[in-house]
Amino acid sequence: MVYFLRNGYPVYAVDQSVKAIEAVQRLASQLAPSWSAEHARVEPIESMSFEKESFDFIISNAVLHFAENEEHFRQMLEELWRVLKPGGIQFMRLASSIGIEDAVQPLGNERYLLPDGSTRFLVNERTMVGMTEKLQGVFLEPIKTVNVAGQRCMSTWVIKKNG
């Protein structure tokens, strides 16, 4: 976000947390003189107030793994897709079970207890490939996963919306 603000890109932010949005407001007002407070909104990802096809690029960093269940995950993902313009790119970084399948404990509804003690909705490669196909998206690069000290795994999923 710092890079985009410093380089004059129009940046928008959404979070359910008032504190998170307040922090974004403070940072953005320092880095971008033309920043508008209307660009940061307190609202859930699954029901954003932006118009359809509003953005060329969406970054969802450590958001989707807070889904309550598979339906909630699908709603969040489809809402991000709704506000993405045709030809736009969606970059997602989220927790996955890839590489730690034997170390996580299922809690139901695709939620798992991770070795680090946190509870997350976890995706796997099958989920990401299936959702990309359902959205009729195109992978821009292969799914990549980083194992964080055997405590959790974070996957990067980058797809393009066909024009």
N, C-alpha and C positions, 0 to 999 in steps of 0.2 A: 504494500500500500504506500509506503514511504516513497519508493521509486516512482510510482505512477503519479502521486501528488506533486513531487518535486519537478517532474517533467511535464506538467500541464495537462495530464489526462483527466477527463471527467471521471471521478470515482464516486461510487455509491456504496453504501454499507447497510446491511440488514442484520439485526440480532434481536433475540427476545430479551436480552439483558439490557436494562436501562444503563447500568454502569459501563458496559462494553461500548454502547453507543456514545455515552458521554466522553469516554476515553478517545474514541474516534474523532468526535467533534473537536476536542482540545488539540489533538495531533494535527488534524487537517487544517484547522484555523492557523496554526503556526507555520505549516509547510506550504500552503496554497492560499494566497491572498484572495483569490476569487471563489474560495470554497463557500458553498451554500449549505446552511444547516439542514435544509430540506433533503439533502443527499443521503443523510443517515436516518434510518427509520427503525423504531422499535416495533417489530412484528415477527410473527413466525414465518419461517421459510416456506412452509406448506401453503401459505395464503398471503403472498406478497401483494402490495397495492400498486405495483408497477404495471404499466400497459403491456399487452402482448408484444413480443418481439422488440423489447426496449434496448437490449445490450448486444454488443459484438463479442464480448468476452466476459465470462463469469469464472470467478475463482471461489471455490467452496473448500475452505481449508479447515479440517477437523470439525465439521458440522454434521455430516450425514450419519456418523456413527452414534449420534444421540437419538436416533429414531427409536420409538417405543416398540415397534414391531414392523413386520414386513410391509403392511399397508401404509403405515406412517412413512417409512422409507420411500416407498413408491410415490406417495403424495409429494414429499419434499423434492424428489428427483424430477417428477413431472412438472412441478411448479418452476423449478430452475430452467427446465427445458422450454416452458411456455414463454418466459421472458427473454429467451435467447433468440436473436435474429437468425434467419436462414443464412447459412455460411458461417455462423458464429462458432466459437470454440468454448467448450466447458472443461475447465481444469478442476479436478476433484482430488483431494487428499483425504483419506479416511481409513479408519481401522479395519483390518481384515484378519481372517483366520489363516491366510496364506503363510505357511512356514511355521505356524505354532498350533496346528490342528490338534495335536495330542496334549497341548499344555493348557487349553481353555476348557472351561466347564460350562456346558449348556444350561441355561436357565429357562429356556422356552422363548418362543416368539423371535427366534434368531438373535436373542441377547445372550451374552456370555460373560462369565467371570474370567478376567484375564489374570495372568500371573502377577501383574503389578497391583492387584486388588481392585481395579476399576471394573465397572460393568459397562459393556458397550454392545451396540448392534454391530455384528460383524458380517461383512460380505466375503465372498470367495470369488474365484475367477469365473465360475459358472454364472453367478449372479450378475457380475459386471458385463459379461458377454451377452447374457440373456436380456438385460435391460437396454444395452446398446442396440441390440437387434429390435427390441420392441419400440424404441424411440426412433428407429430407422436412422441412427447415427452411424458415424464412421470413426473407427479408431485412428487417431493421428500418430500414436506410437504405442508400443506394447505396454501392457500393465506392468508396473514396476513396484516392488515391495521391499521395504527396508525393515529388517528385524532389529528392534531397539533392545539390545542387551537381553534377548530372550523373554522380555517382559510384555511386549506388545509388538504388533506389526502394523505398519502404515503403508497403504498402497496408493499409488498415483494412477489416476484413470483420466485420460484426456481424449475427448471425443468432439467431433464436429457435426453440426446440424446441417444436413443437406439443404441446398438452396433450391 
